[in-house]
């Protein structure tokens, strides 16, 4: 059954060491997203807290109270605007455990309803900065199923395979990165699994890869101009003719192919099939 189309915003915000300024910029872009009809807006990796190694040099320097204050203000505005918000932020654990690298999922009622913790952390993250998460995160907005991924997880196809198995419609991929190849890989996953991928990166990293929405065909549906603090809003529409083959033919066929029964009944009991060293 087709879902009612919704509009999604991929944000491109400038991340600084000033958590208060990060919060103000996030909320400005939330208001812009709502004014352009978005039901959900998606922000970069660690958009609120700042990035370890870049803006954060030591966890001892982090003002966790300010982060909570800004997240609380952000959640309140989400409720006022009736807007879902997915925002990157470090999530404090009980000492001596290091924080998670996370995405907070805030509902249109202003409630924190879920959190995704990065599972595949880099070598530097795992040895000096972060505690890894354990599982994927799927949540629903108006019947649409969303999954979450962070930065170098783009290098781990098992994350994107798992979201395909979990039947998501769109993956929210946040990165603090300027690597064009990450965008190409996101296009490949979108095309392979016939789902949308929303990419959100910081303004200062966007000269290599800007924030964008990738369609289930793998093509770039819409993108933010590089080096600008803004967002792009576009439609998730199951009934758009442009996506008909990807969504309604390729996706169900590939699901059957991965399950395997369509092939098992067609395997040949034939010596010429078993022999691998004869022409």
C-alpha positions as CSV (number, residue, x, y, z in Angstrom):
1,X,0.0,0.0,0.0
2,X,1.4,3.4,-1.0
3,X,2.3,5.9,1.7
4,X,1.1,9.5,1.6
5,X,4.1,11.6,0.2
6,X,6.1,13.6,2.7
7,X,8.8,16.3,2.4
8,X,12.2,15.8,4.0
9,X,14.9,18.4,4.6
10,X,18.7,17.6,4.5
11,X,20.5,20.3,6.5
12,X,23.9,21.7,6.1
13,X,24.9,23.6,9.3
14,X,28.1,25.2,10.4
15,X,29.5,23.4,13.4
16,X,31.6,25.4,15.9
17,X,33.0,24.9,19.4
18,X,30.2,27.2,20.7
19,X,27.3,24.9,21.6
20,X,24.9,27.8,22.0
21,X,25.7,29.0,18.4
22,X,25.3,25.5,17.1
23,X,21.8,25.3,18.8
24,X,20.8,28.7,17.3
25,X,21.8,27.6,13.8
26,X,20.0,24.3,14.2
27,X,16.8,26.0,15.2
28,X,17.0,28.6,12.4
29,X,17.2,25.8,9.9
30,X,14.4,24.0,11.6
31,X,12.2,27.0,11.1
32,X,13.3,27.2,7.4
33,X,12.5,23.5,7.0
34,X,9.0,23.9,8.4
35,X,8.3,27.0,6.3
36,X,9.2,24.9,3.2
37,X,6.8,22.1,4.2
38,X,9.1,19.5,5.6
39,X,7.8,16.9,8.0
40,X,11.3,15.9,9.1
41,X,14.7,17.6,9.1
42,X,18.1,15.8,9.3
43,X,21.3,17.4,10.7
44,X,25.0,16.5,10.4
45,X,27.1,14.3,12.6
46,X,27.7,16.0,16.0
47,X,25.9,19.2,14.8
48,X,25.1,20.2,18.4
49,X,28.1,19.1,20.5
50,X,30.9,19.7,18.0
51,X,33.1,17.0,16.7
52,X,35.8,15.3,18.7
53,X,39.3,16.2,17.5
54,X,37.9,19.2,15.5
55,X,35.9,21.3,18.0
56,X,36.4,19.1,21.0
57,X,40.0,18.6,22.2
58,X,39.1,16.9,25.5
59,X,35.9,15.6,27.1
60,X,36.9,17.6,30.2
61,X,36.3,20.8,28.2
62,X,32.7,19.9,27.2
63,X,29.9,21.9,28.8
64,X,27.3,19.1,29.0
65,X,24.9,21.3,30.8
66,X,24.9,23.7,27.8
67,X,24.4,20.8,25.4
68,X,21.4,19.5,27.4
69,X,20.0,23.1,27.5
70,X,20.3,23.5,23.7
71,X,18.8,20.0,23.0
72,X,15.9,20.9,25.3
73,X,15.3,24.1,23.4
74,X,15.5,22.3,20.1
75,X,13.0,19.6,21.3
76,X,10.6,22.4,22.4
77,X,10.8,24.1,19.1
78,X,10.2,20.8,17.3
79,X,6.9,20.5,19.2
80,X,5.9,24.1,18.4
81,X,6.7,23.6,14.7
82,X,5.2,20.0,14.5
83,X,8.5,18.9,12.9
84,X,10.5,15.7,13.4
85,X,14.2,16.5,14.0
86,X,17.2,14.2,13.8
87,X,20.3,15.9,15.2
88,X,23.9,14.7,15.7
89,X,25.4,15.0,19.1
90,X,27.8,13.3,21.5
91,X,25.8,11.4,24.2
92,X,27.4,11.4,27.6
93,X,27.6,8.1,29.5
94,X,28.4,7.4,33.1
95,X,32.2,7.9,33.8
96,X,34.6,6.3,33.0
97,X,32.7,5.2,29.9
98,X,33.3,7.4,26.9
99,X,30.4,9.1,25.1
100,X,28.5,7.6,22.2
101,X,28.6,9.3,18.8
102,X,24.8,9.6,18.3
103,X,21.8,10.9,16.4
104,X,18.9,12.0,18.6
105,X,15.4,11.4,17.1
106,X,12.9,14.1,18.3
107,X,9.3,13.7,17.3
108,X,6.9,16.4,16.1
109,X,5.5,16.5,19.6
110,X,8.9,17.6,20.9
111,X,9.7,14.2,22.6
112,X,13.0,12.3,22.4
113,X,11.7,9.0,21.0
114,X,14.9,7.2,20.0
115,X,18.7,7.5,19.7
116,X,21.1,5.9,17.2
117,X,24.6,5.2,18.5
118,X,27.3,4.8,15.9
119,X,28.2,1.1,15.7
120,X,31.3,1.1,13.5
121,X,33.6,3.7,15.1
122,X,37.0,4.6,13.5
123,X,40.3,3.4,15.1
124,X,40.8,6.8,16.7
125,X,37.2,7.0,18.0
126,X,37.3,3.5,19.5
127,X,40.8,4.0,21.2
128,X,40.5,7.6,22.4
129,X,37.0,9.1,22.1
130,X,33.8,7.0,21.8
131,X,31.9,4.0,23.0
132,X,30.4,2.0,20.1
133,X,26.7,1.3,19.8
134,X,25.2,-2.1,19.4
135,X,22.2,-2.0,17.0
136,X,20.5,-0.3,14.1
137,X,17.7,2.3,14.7
138,X,14.4,2.4,12.8
139,X,11.6,4.8,13.5
140,X,8.4,5.8,11.6
141,X,7.1,9.2,10.5
142,X,3.6,9.2,8.9
143,X,4.1,5.5,8.0
144,X,7.5,6.0,6.5
145,X,10.3,3.9,7.9
146,X,13.7,5.7,8.5
147,X,17.1,4.3,9.5
148,X,20.2,6.0,10.7
149,X,23.9,5.8,9.9
150,X,27.0,7.9,10.7
151,X,30.2,8.8,8.8
152,X,32.6,5.9,8.2
153,X,29.7,3.4,8.5
154,X,29.3,4.1,4.8
155,X,32.3,1.8,4.4
156,X,30.4,-1.1,6.1
157,X,27.8,-2.5,3.7
158,X,26.4,-4.8,6.4
159,X,24.8,-1.7,8.0
160,X,23.0,-0.8,4.7
161,X,22.1,-4.5,4.1
162,X,20.5,-4.7,7.5
163,X,18.4,-1.6,6.9
164,X,17.3,-3.1,3.6
165,X,16.3,-6.3,5.6
166,X,14.4,-4.0,8.1
167,X,12.4,-2.6,5.1
168,X,13.3,1.1,5.6
169,X,12.2,3.7,3.0
170,X,15.0,6.2,3.7
171,X,18.3,6.2,5.5
172,X,19.4,9.4,7.3
173,X,23.2,9.4,6.8
174,X,25.1,12.1,8.8
175,X,28.8,12.7,8.4
176,X,31.5,15.1,9.5
177,X,33.4,14.5,6.3
178,X,34.4,16.1,3.0
179,X,35.0,12.9,1.1
180,X,33.2,12.8,-2.3
181,X,33.5,9.0,-2.4
182,X,31.1,8.8,0.6
183,X,28.4,10.4,-1.6
184,X,29.1,7.9,-4.4
185,X,28.9,5.0,-2.0
186,X,25.5,6.4,-0.7
187,X,24.3,6.6,-4.3
188,X,25.3,2.9,-4.7
189,X,23.5,1.8,-1.6
190,X,20.3,3.7,-2.6
191,X,20.4,2.1,-6.1
192,X,21.1,-1.4,-4.8
193,X,18.4,-1.4,-2.2
194,X,15.9,1.0,-3.8
195,X,15.6,3.3,-0.8
196,X,16.2,7.0,-0.4
197,X,19.4,8.2,1.4
198,X,19.4,11.7,2.9
199,X,23.0,13.0,3.4
200,X,23.8,15.7,5.9
201,X,27.3,17.3,6.3
202,X,28.6,20.4,8.0
203,X,28.9,23.6,6.0
204,X,32.7,23.8,6.4
205,X,33.1,20.3,4.9
206,X,30.6,20.6,2.1
207,X,33.1,21.7,-0.7
208,X,33.8,18.0,-1.2
209,X,30.3,16.6,-0.6
210,X,27.3,18.8,0.1
211,X,24.1,17.8,1.8
212,X,21.7,16.1,-0.5
213,X,18.8,13.7,-1.1
214,X,19.5,10.6,-3.1
215,X,16.6,8.9,-4.8
216,X,16.0,5.1,-4.9
217,X,17.4,5.0,-8.4
218,X,20.8,6.2,-7.0
219,X,20.5,9.6,-8.7
220,X,20.9,12.9,-6.8
221,X,17.3,14.1,-6.4
222,X,18.3,17.5,-4.8
223,X,21.4,19.1,-3.2
224,X,22.5,22.1,-1.1
225,X,25.0,24.4,-2.7
226,X,28.5,23.8,-1.3
227,X,29.8,26.1,1.5
228,X,26.4,27.5,2.4
229,X,24.5,27.0,5.7
230,X,21.2,26.0,4.4
231,X,19.1,23.0,3.6
232,X,17.3,21.2,0.7
233,X,13.7,20.1,0.9
234,X,12.3,17.5,-1.5
235,X,9.6,14.9,-1.7
236,X,9.5,11.2,-0.7
237,X,6.8,9.9,-3.1
238,X,6.2,6.2,-3.6
239,X,3.9,6.9,-6.6
240,X,6.3,9.2,-8.5
241,X,6.7,7.7,-12.0
242,X,10.5,8.4,-11.9
243,X,10.9,5.8,-9.1
244,X,8.3,3.2,-10.3
245,X,10.8,0.6,-11.5
246,X,13.1,1.0,-8.5
247,X,10.4,0.9,-5.9
248,X,7.8,-1.4,-7.3
249,X,9.7,-3.8,-9.5
250,X,13.4,-3.9,-8.6
251,X,13.0,-3.7,-4.8
252,X,10.5,-6.6,-4.4
253,X,12.4,-8.7,-6.9
254,X,15.7,-8.2,-5.1
255,X,14.0,-9.2,-1.8
256,X,12.9,-12.5,-3.3
257,X,16.3,-13.0,-4.9
258,X,18.1,-12.4,-1.5
259,X,15.7,-14.9,0.1
260,X,16.9,-17.4,-2.5
261,X,13.9,-19.7,-3.1
262,X,13.5,-18.5,-6.7
263,X,16.9,-19.9,-7.4
264,X,17.0,-23.1,-5.3
265,X,14.3,-24.8,-7.4
266,X,16.2,-24.1,-10.6
267,X,19.6,-25.5,-9.7
268,X,20.7,-28.1,-12.2
269,X,21.8,-31.6,-11.3
270,X,24.2,-31.8,-14.3
271,X,27.8,-33.0,-14.5
272,X,28.6,-30.1,-16.8
273,X,27.4,-27.7,-14.1
274,X,29.6,-29.4,-11.4
275,X,32.7,-29.6,-13.6
276,X,34.6,-26.3,-13.3
277,X,37.7,-27.1,-15.4
278,X,36.2,-28.0,-18.8
279,X,35.0,-25.7,-21.6
